[in-house]
Amino acid sequence: MSGDAAALSDFSGLTPDVVLNLVEEDLGIRCTNLCRPLTSYINRVYEVETEDGAWVIAKFYRPGRWSRDGLEDEQIFMTELAEREIPVIAPLPSPHRDNLRSRHGMYYTLFPKRGGRPLEEPSDDQWQELGRLLARIHQVGDMHPPVDRITIHPRHSTAEHLTTILEADFPFPSLRAEYESSVRDMIDRVAPLFDDMQNLRIHGDCHHLNILCRPGEPLFLIDFDDMASGPAVQDLWMLLPDHLRHTRHQLNLLLAGYETFRPFDDREIRLIEPLRAMRFVHYTAWCVRQARDGGFNRLAPDFGSAAYWKQEIRDIERQMQEIEDSFT
């Protein structure tokens, strides 16, 4: 690999000139010199203006995070949804067999820019609309399993996240052992709840920042980068503004909308608080990877300190109590 290719494959060579040239070559159009970076904690995302005044979003995937097969399947899923007029933002077509581009080991996708704002406080009608949207997405997601994507299950995704955390530099041996024990205990206690649940292709990271609200239009779901195999409720619980015991009204509205298009297995409700506990470990593993890649400016100020690990242990213990209370 040449020096330029090596630099591009780890983001260090991803300059505005490189981004503009790739967009022009791929789309066969001229761009202006406007190339703005957008907030993205894992990938690199830019908006580029074309000479006709349109805007294109260029999303460059972090090398090594997903395989080519996994990234291609993400493009396929979004295209399948768009073909069924489900409100997602599908990638711009590529002259090749899929919409995933590559250059010097860097995979990227181009999207049309769509304005809008995140959905902050849904009305009752919007909660039901969200339920209908997710049910339609899951109908398509259930058509076939994902390719080379993580499975959201304590013994799969959470165990993998724990391995990532424990393989990092952990300067507090006693806290390391206590943290590992807390997570392994959590895995052992909640894993049986997941064993007989259906898994399907899901968005995987469905929170309010990934719901795009545009006046006079339906709600859009964006950013399928964390597409996974998992239970349907994974795409519902992160939208709830608080713990299950405080958000039954919103959950009932979501499910009322959802069951307009697709049955919902009510047993999955008991997975909500365990999924929240698993998310704690997911986030810590994300911080570990960010620190490893030099992204310290995106982390909590005390990440990696003794105080940080003590707080994580307390949070897991409190969440385990929340799980116990949700079953009574």
C-alpha positions as CSV (number, residue, x, y, z in Angstrom):
1,M,0.0,0.0,0.0
2,S,1.4,3.4,-0.9
3,G,1.9,6.1,1.7
4,D,-1.1,8.0,0.5
5,A,-3.3,4.9,0.5
6,A,-2.2,4.0,4.1
7,A,-3.0,7.5,5.3
8,L,-6.4,7.5,3.7
9,S,-7.3,4.1,5.2
10,D,-6.9,5.4,8.8
11,F,-8.7,8.8,8.2
12,S,-5.5,10.8,8.5
13,G,-5.4,11.5,4.8
14,L,-9.1,12.3,4.5
15,T,-8.7,16.0,3.6
16,P,-11.4,18.2,2.0
17,D,-9.6,17.9,-1.3
18,V,-9.8,14.1,-1.2
19,V,-13.5,14.2,-0.2
20,L,-14.4,16.6,-3.0
21,N,-12.4,14.6,-5.6
22,L,-14.1,11.4,-4.6
23,V,-17.6,12.9,-4.8
24,E,-16.9,14.4,-8.2
25,E,-15.4,11.2,-9.6
26,D,-18.2,9.0,-8.3
27,L,-21.1,11.2,-9.3
28,G,-19.6,12.7,-12.5
29,I,-20.5,16.2,-11.3
30,R,-18.6,19.3,-10.3
31,C,-18.5,20.5,-6.7
32,T,-17.9,23.9,-5.2
33,N,-15.2,24.2,-2.6
34,L,-17.6,23.8,0.3
35,C,-16.9,20.6,2.3
36,R,-18.0,20.7,5.9
37,P,-17.4,18.0,8.5
38,L,-20.4,16.9,10.4
39,T,-20.6,15.5,14.0
40,S,-19.9,11.7,14.0
41,Y,-18.3,9.9,16.9
42,I,-17.2,6.8,15.0
43,N,-17.1,7.5,11.3
44,R,-16.2,10.6,9.3
45,V,-19.1,12.4,7.6
46,Y,-19.0,15.5,5.4
47,E,-21.5,17.6,3.5
48,V,-20.4,18.7,0.0
49,E,-22.1,21.3,-2.2
50,T,-22.4,20.6,-5.9
51,E,-22.3,23.3,-8.6
52,D,-26.1,23.1,-9.1
53,G,-26.6,24.1,-5.4
54,A,-27.5,20.6,-4.2
55,W,-25.8,19.0,-1.2
56,V,-24.3,15.5,-0.9
57,I,-23.4,13.7,2.4
58,A,-20.3,11.6,2.2
59,K,-20.0,9.0,5.0
60,F,-16.6,7.3,5.5
61,Y,-16.7,4.1,7.6
62,R,-14.1,3.6,10.3
63,P,-11.7,1.0,9.0
64,G,-11.9,-2.4,10.7
65,R,-15.2,-1.8,12.4
66,W,-17.4,-3.8,9.9
67,S,-16.5,-6.2,7.1
68,R,-17.2,-5.3,3.5
69,D,-20.0,-7.9,3.6
70,G,-21.5,-6.3,6.7
71,L,-21.3,-2.8,5.1
72,E,-22.8,-4.0,1.8
73,D,-25.7,-5.6,3.7
74,E,-26.4,-2.2,5.5
75,Q,-26.7,-0.6,2.0
76,I,-29.0,-3.4,0.9
77,F,-31.2,-3.0,3.9
78,M,-31.6,0.8,3.4
79,T,-32.4,0.3,-0.3
80,E,-35.0,-2.5,0.5
81,L,-36.7,0.0,2.8
82,A,-36.7,2.9,0.4
83,E,-38.0,0.7,-2.4
84,R,-41.1,0.0,-0.2
85,E,-41.5,3.7,0.4
86,I,-40.5,3.5,4.1
87,P,-39.1,6.9,5.1
88,V,-35.4,6.3,5.3
89,I,-32.6,8.1,3.4
90,A,-31.3,5.6,0.9
91,P,-27.7,5.9,-0.5
92,L,-27.1,7.3,-3.9
93,P,-26.8,4.6,-6.6
94,S,-23.3,3.4,-7.5
95,P,-22.3,2.2,-11.0
96,H,-21.3,-1.1,-9.3
97,R,-23.5,-3.9,-7.9
98,D,-24.1,-2.1,-4.6
99,N,-24.0,1.4,-3.2
100,L,-20.8,0.9,-1.2
101,R,-17.7,2.6,-2.6
102,S,-14.1,2.0,-1.7
103,R,-10.8,3.7,-2.3
104,H,-7.5,2.5,-0.8
105,G,-9.2,0.3,1.7
106,M,-11.6,3.0,2.8
107,Y,-15.3,2.2,2.4
108,Y,-17.8,5.1,2.0
109,T,-21.3,5.8,0.9
110,L,-22.9,9.0,-0.6
111,F,-26.3,10.2,0.4
112,P,-28.6,13.0,-0.7
113,K,-28.8,15.6,2.0
114,R,-32.2,15.9,3.7
115,G,-32.8,18.8,6.2
116,G,-34.7,18.4,9.4
117,R,-34.3,18.3,13.1
118,P,-34.2,15.5,15.7
119,L,-37.5,14.6,17.3
120,E,-37.1,15.8,20.9
121,E,-40.5,15.4,22.6
122,P,-43.0,13.4,20.5
123,S,-46.7,14.0,20.8
124,D,-49.0,11.1,21.4
125,D,-49.7,10.9,17.6
126,Q,-45.9,10.9,16.9
127,W,-45.3,8.1,19.4
128,Q,-47.8,6.0,17.4
129,E,-46.2,7.1,14.1
130,L,-42.9,5.9,15.5
131,G,-44.4,2.6,16.3
132,R,-45.8,2.2,12.8
133,L,-42.5,3.2,11.2
134,L,-40.5,0.7,13.3
135,A,-43.0,-2.1,12.5
136,R,-42.7,-1.5,8.8
137,I,-38.9,-1.5,9.1
138,H,-39.0,-4.8,11.0
139,Q,-41.3,-6.3,8.4
140,V,-38.5,-5.8,5.9
141,G,-35.9,-6.7,8.5
142,D,-37.6,-10.1,9.0
143,M,-37.2,-11.0,5.3
144,H,-33.8,-12.5,5.8
145,P,-31.0,-12.3,8.4
146,P,-28.2,-9.7,8.4
147,V,-24.8,-10.6,7.0
148,D,-21.8,-10.4,9.4
149,R,-23.4,-8.2,12.0
150,I,-23.4,-8.4,15.8
151,T,-26.2,-10.2,17.6
152,I,-27.7,-8.2,20.5
153,H,-27.7,-10.8,23.2
154,P,-25.9,-10.8,26.6
155,R,-23.7,-13.8,25.7
156,H,-22.9,-12.3,22.3
157,S,-22.7,-8.5,22.1
158,T,-22.2,-7.8,25.8
159,A,-19.6,-10.6,26.2
160,E,-17.7,-9.2,23.2
161,H,-17.9,-5.6,24.6
162,L,-16.5,-6.9,28.0
163,T,-13.6,-8.6,26.2
164,T,-12.8,-5.3,24.4
165,I,-12.8,-3.5,27.8
166,L,-10.7,-6.1,29.6
167,E,-8.1,-6.2,26.8
168,A,-7.5,-2.4,27.2
169,D,-4.9,-0.9,29.6
170,F,-6.7,-1.2,33.0
171,P,-4.4,0.2,35.7
172,F,-6.6,-0.8,38.7
173,P,-6.4,-4.6,39.2
174,S,-8.9,-4.7,42.0
175,L,-11.4,-2.5,40.2
176,R,-10.9,-4.5,37.0
177,A,-11.8,-7.7,38.9
178,E,-14.9,-6.1,40.5
179,Y,-16.1,-4.6,37.2
180,E,-15.6,-7.9,35.4
181,S,-17.5,-9.7,38.1
182,S,-20.4,-7.2,38.0
183,V,-20.7,-7.5,34.2
184,R,-20.4,-11.3,34.2
185,D,-23.0,-11.6,36.9
186,M,-25.3,-9.3,34.9
187,I,-24.8,-11.5,31.8
188,D,-25.6,-14.7,33.7
189,R,-28.7,-13.3,35.2
190,V,-30.3,-11.7,32.2
191,A,-29.2,-14.0,29.3
192,P,-31.9,-16.6,29.8
193,L,-34.5,-13.9,29.1
194,F,-33.2,-13.6,25.6
195,D,-32.8,-17.2,24.7
196,D,-36.3,-17.9,23.2
197,M,-36.8,-14.5,21.6
198,Q,-36.9,-13.9,17.9
199,N,-34.0,-12.0,16.3
200,L,-34.3,-10.1,13.1
201,R,-32.5,-7.3,11.2
202,I,-33.0,-4.1,13.3
203,H,-31.7,-0.5,13.2
204,G,-29.8,-1.2,16.5
205,D,-29.3,2.4,17.6
206,C,-32.8,3.9,17.5
207,H,-32.7,7.0,19.7
208,H,-34.3,10.5,19.1
209,L,-31.2,11.9,17.4
210,N,-31.6,9.4,14.6
211,I,-35.3,10.3,14.0
212,L,-35.5,13.2,11.5
213,C,-38.5,15.5,11.8
214,R,-39.4,17.5,8.6
215,P,-42.5,19.8,8.5
216,G,-45.4,18.2,6.6
217,E,-43.5,14.9,6.1
218,P,-43.4,11.6,7.9
219,L,-40.7,10.9,10.4
220,F,-37.5,9.6,8.9
221,L,-35.1,7.0,10.5
222,I,-31.5,7.7,9.7
223,D,-28.0,6.2,10.3
224,F,-28.1,2.4,10.0
225,D,-24.5,2.1,11.0
226,D,-25.3,0.0,14.0
227,M,-27.6,-2.4,12.2
228,A,-27.7,-5.7,14.0
229,S,-29.5,-8.9,14.6
230,G,-31.6,-8.6,17.7
231,P,-35.1,-8.5,19.3
232,A,-37.6,-5.9,18.0
233,V,-37.8,-4.2,21.4
234,Q,-34.2,-3.0,21.0
235,D,-35.5,-0.4,18.5
236,L,-38.2,0.8,20.8
237,W,-36.7,1.1,24.3
238,M,-34.0,3.7,23.5
239,L,-36.8,6.1,22.4
240,L,-38.4,6.0,25.9
241,P,-37.4,9.0,28.0
242,D,-37.0,7.1,31.3
243,H,-37.1,3.7,32.9
244,L,-39.9,1.4,32.0
245,R,-41.8,2.1,35.2
246,H,-42.1,5.8,34.3
247,T,-42.8,5.4,30.6
248,R,-45.7,2.9,30.3
249,H,-47.8,5.5,28.6
250,Q,-45.3,6.2,25.8
251,L,-44.6,2.5,25.4
252,N,-48.3,1.7,25.0
253,L,-48.5,4.3,22.3
254,L,-45.5,2.9,20.5
255,L,-47.0,-0.6,20.6
256,A,-50.4,0.6,19.5
257,G,-48.8,2.0,16.4
258,Y,-46.4,-0.9,16.0
259,E,-49.2,-3.5,16.0
260,T,-51.0,-1.7,13.2
261,F,-48.5,-3.4,10.9
262,R,-46.8,-6.2,12.9
263,P,-47.6,-8.3,16.0
264,F,-45.4,-7.6,19.0
265,D,-44.3,-10.3,21.4
266,D,-45.2,-8.8,24.8
267,R,-42.5,-11.0,26.5
268,E,-40.0,-8.6,25.0
269,I,-41.0,-5.9,27.4
270,R,-39.1,-7.7,30.1
271,L,-35.9,-7.2,28.0
272,I,-36.1,-3.4,28.3
273,E,-34.2,-2.9,31.6
274,P,-31.7,-5.7,30.8
275,L,-31.0,-4.0,27.5
276,R,-30.3,-0.7,29.4
277,A,-27.8,-2.5,31.5
278,M,-26.2,-4.0,28.4
279,R,-26.0,-0.5,27.0
280,F,-23.8,0.6,29.9
281,V,-21.2,-2.0,28.8
282,H,-21.7,-1.1,25.1
283,Y,-20.9,2.6,25.9
284,T,-17.8,1.7,28.0
285,A,-16.5,-0.5,25.1
286,W,-17.1,2.4,22.7
287,C,-15.1,4.7,25.0
288,V,-12.2,2.1,25.1
289,R,-12.1,2.0,21.3
290,Q,-12.2,5.8,21.0
291,A,-9.4,6.1,23.5
292,R,-7.4,3.5,21.6
293,D,-7.9,5.5,18.4
294,G,-6.9,8.8,20.0
295,G,-10.5,10.2,20.3
296,F,-10.1,11.4,23.9
297,N,-11.9,14.7,23.2
298,R,-15.1,12.7,22.8
299,L,-14.9,10.9,26.2
300,A,-16.0,11.8,29.7
301,P,-13.3,13.9,31.4
302,D,-12.6,11.2,34.0
303,F,-12.7,8.2,31.6
304,G,-10.3,5.5,32.8
305,S,-9.9,6.9,36.3
306,A,-10.6,4.9,39.5
307,A,-13.6,7.2,40.0
308,Y,-14.9,6.3,36.5
309,W,-14.8,2.5,37.1
310,K,-16.3,2.8,40.6
311,Q,-19.2,4.7,39.1
312,E,-19.7,2.2,36.4
313,I,-19.8,-0.6,39.0
314,R,-22.4,1.3,41.0
315,D,-24.4,2.0,37.9
316,I,-24.6,-1.7,37.0
317,E,-25.5,-2.6,40.5
318,R,-28.4,0.0,40.5
319,Q,-29.6,-1.2,37.1
320,M,-29.6,-4.8,38.3
321,Q,-31.9,-3.6,41.1
322,E,-34.1,-1.8,38.5
323,I,-34.3,-5.1,36.6
324,E,-35.4,-7.0,39.7
325,D,-38.0,-4.3,40.5
326,S,-39.4,-4.5,36.9
327,F,-40.3,-8.1,37.5
328,T,-42.3,-7.5,40.6
